[in-house]
Amino acid sequence: MDTSLLNFRSRTLEAILDLLWRQWCSLGVAGHSEPAVENGLIDPEALLLATTSLGRHEPRLFDEMLDWLSRYGSLINLQRLKNLHRNNRLGDERVLTCIADWLVTNTTQQSWKSLAKAAKSDTPVQTLFLGGGTAIRHPDPFFLAHGLERSSFQPRGMSRAPDPTLPPNLTFTLRALIGVSARVEIILCLAGGGATHASEIARMTGYAPRTLQALLQEMLLSGHILSQEPATNRPAKVRKGANRRYYLQSCDWAFLTKGRPLPQWKPWAAFFSLVRETVDIVPGPGEKDKHPAVISSKLRESLATHGQALASSDLLPTLAVRPEASGEELLQTLTHRLPTVIAAL
């Protein structure tokens, strides 16, 4: 095993788990991590999906997430969760459906039925938590029925509601105020940037462009979402405003953060997908070796898949990956930069 690659994978995994802890603790999960950085908005659906895969390397994080969902899962936008899962290849489907079924069975959150799937008796069993550990003497029957072997789970009930005074929690603050709706993501996406087309807002937030176009036409009537084109009073087809750019004035929304700068929208789903794919591509301890050329080729494919979304923020430039870089240079750059970039978020 190439020790430099093994070290790269270990540092990347350690950094991303620390980031997941910080974001979940900011939302109220029981833990001792520092809250998320103030200038970065937490994306709850991307965070949840990332934890269904990357969180399998950290059992305590996974269990505290599920404890939090048992109390505040109604604040998760399930349609957006499905969209991000489908469009960004993010999240473990078996784990996600098991979580949904657990919430339906053990809480009053019946809306999760749309994601839950009945366990099948012939489902092949795999270990839920990765990385080895002690033998499981008494598997949890609920998880086992979904083909996931783990020790018995009992929520501790120590989760807290998201602190509305923390800027990174602004998504939940707005959802609690106006409801779990695409309107929340529209406001927060526009709050951190300039005038933007509906199609770009849709790509950034994970909603269908036609859905957002119709919502934006309605939100213009509020006077707090603005357009570079004058809106008419005549009913119009959705396509009429397709080329219109939308924006808002941050001062109109300063009350949300008591005058502090509004946190910036980041393409978390794309970034988490890139990190998860990196962890999967680079062999872990005891796994079969891969040639560095194969690893760099797969990493280049991952960057190409998520590059457009990452380019909309400072995440891609921070990685400092040159498009024309050789496979060796690409691998060296990511080995040096990726864990550092994650740790700074």
Residue, then its C-alpha position, 0 to 999 in steps of 0.5 A: m500500500d502506498t503510504s502517502l495515498l493512505n495518509f491522504r485518505s486518512r487526513t481527508l476522512e478525518a477532516i470531513l468527519d470533523l466538518l460534519w460534526r461542526q455542522w451538526c453541532s451547530l444545528g443542535v446535535a449533542g457533541h463537543s465540536e465547535p459550531a460551523v463557521e459564521n460565513g458559511l450557510i449549512d445545507p441540511e439536505a446535503l449534510l444529511l445525505a453526506t452523513t448517510s455515507l461518510g457518517r458510516h465511518e463515525p458511529r457516534l455522529f451517525d447515531e446523534m444525527l438520527d437522534w436529532l432527526s427523531r425530533y426535528g426531521s420535520l424541518i428537512n425538505l424531503q423533495r429537495l433531499k430526493n433531488l440532491h440524492r438523485n442529481n449529485r450521486l450523494g448519499d447511501e440509498r439503503v441507509l437513507t431508506c432505513i432512516a426514513d422507515w425508522l422515523v416513520t415507525n418510531t416518531t410522528q413524522q409520517s411525511w418520511k413515508s415518501l422515502a421509506k421502503a419496506a424491508k425485504s427478507d432476502t436483502p443481503v446484510q452488510t455492516l452499517f459502520l465502516g472501518g472495523g471494530t468489535a464484533i456485534r453480539h446483539p444486532d439491532p433487529f430493525f436495521l438488520a431487517h434492512g440489511l444493515e448490521r449494527s448494535s442495538f440503537q436507542p436514541r439518547g434524546m439529547s438533541r437541541a433545536p437549531d440556534p436561530t442566532l447562529p448565521p449558519n443555521l439560517t435555513f432552519t430559521l427561515r423554515a421555522l418562520i415561513g415553512v419548508s419551501a423552495r422559497v427559503e432556498i431562493i432567498l438564501c441563494l440570492a442573499g449571498g450574490g448578485a443578480t442570477h437567472a432562475s435556471e442558475i438558482a435552480r442548479m444551485t439549490g437542486y430544484a426544477p427550473r420551471t418550479l423556481q421560475a413560477l415561484l420567482q414570478e410570485m415572489l416579485l410581487s412582495g417587493h423584496i425579491l427584485s428583477q433587472e426587468p420590470a415585471t408586468n401586471r399581465p398574466a404571463k407564461v413561465r417562459k416569458g421571464a426566463n431571461r430575467r435576472y433576480y436579486l435582493q437587497s441584503c439590507d431588507w433581510a438584515f434582521l435575520t442575522k441582527g445586522r451581521p453579514l448574511p452567510q454565503w451559499k455554498p454548493w455543499a452537495a457537490f463538494f460532499s460528493l467530491v469528498r465521498e468519491t475521493v474517499d471511495i476511490v483511494p484504497g483504505p487499510g486492507e483494501k486492494d491496491k490501485h495504480p496511481a494512474v487509475i486513482s488520478s483518472k477517477l479523481r479527474e472524472s469526479l472533478a469534471t462531474h462536480g466542477q461546474a457547481l464548485a466553480s460557482s463558489d470559491l471551493l474549486p479555485t481554492l483547490a488550485v487544480r489546473p485543468e491541464a494537469s497531468g495525472e501525477e500533478l493532479l494527485q499531488t495537488l489534491t493530496h496536498r490541498l483537499p484536507t486543508v480546504i475541508a479543515a478551513l470550511 
